[in-house]
Amino acid sequence: MSSDNDQGMVDRVVKIRRCSAVVKGGRRFSFAAMVVVGDMKGKVAWGSGKAKEVAPAVNKAKQDGVRRLVNVKSIFPENRRSNIDEMSENGKSVTIPHEVIGRYGSARVILIPAQPGTGVIAGAAVRAVCEVCGIHDILTKSYGNNNPINLVKATIDALHSCRSKEQVANLRGVEL
């Protein structure tokens, strides 16, 4: 499931869980939703929401995700951000600059840059994060925990730890 809202944000529902509370008259059910939100140009976040029905839970999760949006600058520098669609049409790959490992709990996700035309080779949870972030070509592998919630958080951790050539040059004190 995905949708576009009026702010240019794209969201993907990753997981919906049914929760129950035992009360005097029986069981009372509620739903918890996890959604990944992004602008397809390098901003990505996850959000969670809980309500008595699925639709309000998903809406709460979207709002939570929009509040948490963070820029992944190394993947889309400011000068390339407006040309993402042109880059993918011209055969240039929209991918990460280097291989990176993200961790959350016991879940590990390895993100590997790929050649143009490869596509997003990933499971459902990791694919959702990469697509809403705007990455078109990437290879992934997950190890350890296969819980979609942990995989989403590990993937976002990996994207935040990516560094561009310019950032690495500044850290080392070298000129490119």
Order of alpha helices (4+ residues) and beta strands (2+ residues): beta-beta-beta-beta-alpha-beta-alpha-alpha-beta-beta-beta-alpha-beta-alpha-alpha
